[in-house]
Amino acid sequence: MAIEIGKGRDYLSDILNGKKHTLSSDVLTPLAVALQCDERYFTDEGFRSPGRSRRRLTEEEARRFDAAAERHNAYTWAWRIYRNLSLQEVAADSGLTAGTISDIEQGLLKPTTEQLGALAQALSTNVGLLKTNPFETNERVAQLITITEALDPTDLQTLVDMAETLERRKAG
C-alpha cells in the first residue's frame, strides 16, 4: 500500500500507529482509494463511527437496490450499505421504524420529503445525493447534481453553457 500512496513504509506505519495526525492532500486521496474508504474517514470525526466503512456490492445486491431505486428515485438501500449501517442503526438515527425503511428500500413505499430528509441525515448525506448511487457516482458529480436541483431554468442553462465551454476548451 505504501507504493500506492507514493510514500515509504515508515510513513504508512506512522499513520496506522497514530503517530501522524494530519495527512497532506497528495496522500489523502490515494490512501482512501487504496483502503477503499471515503476520504472523510480521515477528515470528519463523525464519519469515523464504527461501521462507517465502504465495501463493494455483490452483483445480486446491486440488482436489488437498482430495481428499488428506479421505483422511487432514492438509493436509500445503497447508501445504507455504502455507510455499512444496519436497518436498526438507520432507524435509531432517523426516527423512522426499521419496517418503514425496509419498505422504502424495497420500493414498496414511496418516501415522503420528511422521510427522505430524516434518512439523508441518518446516512450522513443529503436528499439530493440519495438520488445517486454512492458506489457509482463521483462525490463531486453528486454534489453538482444536488446544486443543479435548486437552480431555476435560466441559471441551469447558464451552468450547462459553462460546462460545454469548458469541454470545448479541453478538447481544443
Summary of the structure (lengths in Angstrom):
residues: 172
radius of gyration: 18.8
end to end distance: 37.2
largest distance: 54.0
contacts: 443
relative contact order: 0.08
helix: 62%
strand: 0%
